[in-house]
């Protein structure tokens, strides 16, 4: 096993598996530009190395897989994407299409961008205490990293719409019941379980696995063309919303630890 630590993430090779750990436990693994850069670079490494057959992504500690975007960074006007590689998307992951299978090992709360990270993975293993949610509407934002169109594509529309419009989370048990996740495992064992699942994939013929993933997800030349219109629509709505007073009020209220005052403008 080899390991490398960058600002934002710890990257470890475990045989034919690359384990990426978002490494900001003090901020509940919220995503900033450093996280996006480190995770995106690790995916490039995985895609270009024939010895890496599966990628597992998790969060440091046992409280939070990923709390989503770093709202304090947003309130300071800081960018969240990897400088020079913005096309990788949020966390360097959500629009970074690779042929190697990816597994999210959700070790706690996965909120906002945390759920969007999980939705972007091919498989999800979750701890019993894990939860999933898109609380952006509570902050004057939208789930702009794919959540608003990927969630209804992966679970029943009525449940997805309830989650999107209320911003309320669901438990790992509910997520498993409706097919959002593959496995629930005891707390403290999620990375081990994800690595075991990765090994079940890694024993198979690598080129067959990669071709199968590309066909299943409609990947062409490192892109998922079927999603492009949805991404464009999401980005258009995001740009309009971010010019509103409410979009500024939500992160500011969060940073100041107070209830937001919405003006619908």
N, C-alpha and C positions, 0 to 999 in steps of 0.2 A: 504494500500500500504506500502510495505517495500522497502528499498533501501540500497545498499552497494556499496561503492566506492573502487576500487582497482587501482593501478597504471595501466593506460591504458584504463580502462572502468568503466562505471557506470552501475550497474545492479539493476533493479527495478522490483518488483512483482506488477502487476496490475490485481488483481483477479486471473484468470487462465492463464494469459499471463505473460511471462518473457520478459521485455524490456531491451535490451543490447545497451548501447550507447558508441561507441568508443570515448574516451575522451582525444583527443589531438588536440583541435582546433587550437592551435598555430602552429602545424605542418600539418594542413589540414587533420588531423586524419590519417596520414601515419602510417603504421604498423611497430612496432618494437617487440621485444620479450615480452615486458610487455603487449602489446595489445593482442598478441597471447595467452599468459598465462591467462589473465583475461577472454577473450571471450571463450576460450576452457573450462575453469573451469565452466563458466556459462552454457555452453551446457551440461556438465556432470550433473550439478545441475538440469537442465530442464528434462533431460532424466530419471533421477532417482526419480523425484518427481511426483507422480501421480496427484497432484493438478495442475501442470503446463501442459497445453494442447497445447499451441502455443508459439513460440519464435519470437520476432520482433527484428531486429538489425538495428541500424541507426548510424549516426555520430553526434557529438556535433557541435553546431553552425548552421549557415545557408549557409555556403559557399561551404563546401565539405563533401560529405558522407564519402569518403575515397580516398586519393590521391595515394593509392597503397603502395608499399614498401618504407620504409624510406631510400632513396638513400644515405643520409648523413651517416646513420648507416652502410650501405653497404660499403661506401668508407672508413669507419674506421675499417672495418673488423669485425663488430659485426653481430651476428646471428639474424634472424628475427623470428624463430620458438620458441615455448614454450619449454624451457629446460626440458628434460626428457619426453616430450610428443610431439616429433617432428612429430609423425604419425598423429596428428591433422591437419597438413598442415598449409599453410599460414593463418595468423590471427586466428589460432586455430579453423578455420571454414571450409575451402574449402574441406578438406578430412575427416572432423569430422562428420560422418554420424549418425544422430539420427532419431528416429521414429516420434518425435513430428514435426508437420509442422513448417516451418520457413518462415518468411516474411522479405524482405529487404525494409526498408523505406529510399529511396534515396533522400536526402535533398539538394543535390548540385552536384558538379562534382563527378563522379565515374570513376576514371582513373586507368589503369593498374590493380593492385590488387583490386582496388575498384570495377571495373566491374567484376572481377573474384569472389569477395565476393557476388555480386548480382547474378551472374550466378549460384552460389552454393545454393542460397535460392530457396525454392519451389515457392514463389510468389514474385512479385516486385511491389511496389507502388512508384511512382516518382513524385517529385515536377515539376512544369512547367519549371523551370530553370535548371533542372537536365540534365546532359549529360553523355554519356558512351563512353569509348574508351580504346584501348590497345596500348599505345604509346611506348611499350618496344623497338621496333625496332629503335626508335629515340635515345635510350640510350645504344645501343649495347647489349641489353638483349632480352629475349623472355618472353612471357606471360606464365611462368612456373607453375602457380597455377591453371591450368586447362583451361585457357582462349582459347588457340589455338585449343582445341578440343571441349570444351563445347559451344563456340560461334557458330561454324558452325552447331552444333546439335540443336540450339535453334532459329536461324533465317536463312533466305535463304543463301546458300553457297556463292553466288557472293558478297552479302553485307558483310558477315562475312570476306571473303578474302580481300575485299577492306579495311576494318577496320584493319585487322591484318597486312597487307603488307604496308599500308600507315602510320599507327599509328594515323590516324585522327579520332576524335570523331564524334558521332551522337547526335542529340538532343533527348529530351524525346519524342517529337512528332514523330520523325522517329522511335524511339525504339518502341513506341506504335503501329505505323502503321504496323510494321513487326512482332508484337507479342512477342517482348522481354519483355515487361512489361504489367502488368494487368491494372493499372490505372494511369492516370495523374491527379494531384490535385493542387490547388493553392499553391504557395509558402507559407511556414509557417504552413501548415496543414497536412504535409505528415505523421507525427507520429500519429496524431489523426486518419487519414484515415486508416493507417496500423492497428492500434489498433481496429478500427471498423471492418475491414476485419477479424482480428484475432478472434473477438467475434463471428462473423458469423460461424467460424469453431468451436470455443470452446463450443458452445451450442450442438454440435453433440456428439454422443457416442464416447468417447476417444479411446477405443480399436478398434472400427470400422475405425476411422480416421487413426490411426497408421498402422493398417493392410493394408488399402487402399494405403497409401503412400509407404509402403514397396513393395507392388506388382507393383504399377505404376513405381517406380524407380528401381526395381530389387534389393532391399536391402536384403541381407542375412547375418545374424550374424553381423550386424553393418558394413557391407561392401557393395560396389557396384561392384561386380565382372566384369561386362561388361566394366568398365572403367580401370581395372587394367593394361591391355596392353598399353593403351594410357598414363597412368601415368608413366609406365616404360620407354616408348619411350621418353616422355617429359623430364624425369630425365636424361636419357642418353644424349640427345641433350644439356641439361643445363650444364652438367658436362664438355662436350667438349667445349661449348661456353665460359664458365667461365675461361678457361685456355687461352683464346685469349686476345690479346692486346686491341681489341676494347671493350670487356666487362669491362675492367678496365678503359678505356678512357671515356666511357659514363657516369657512375656515378661520376667520378672525374670532368669531364667538367660541370656536373650539379652542383656539390658542389662549383665549382669555378665560376659559372655563366658565362660560355663562350660556344661557339659553339664547338662541338666535332670534332676532326680530325680523320677520319676513315682510317684504313690501310688494312682492309680486311685480317687481320692475328692476 
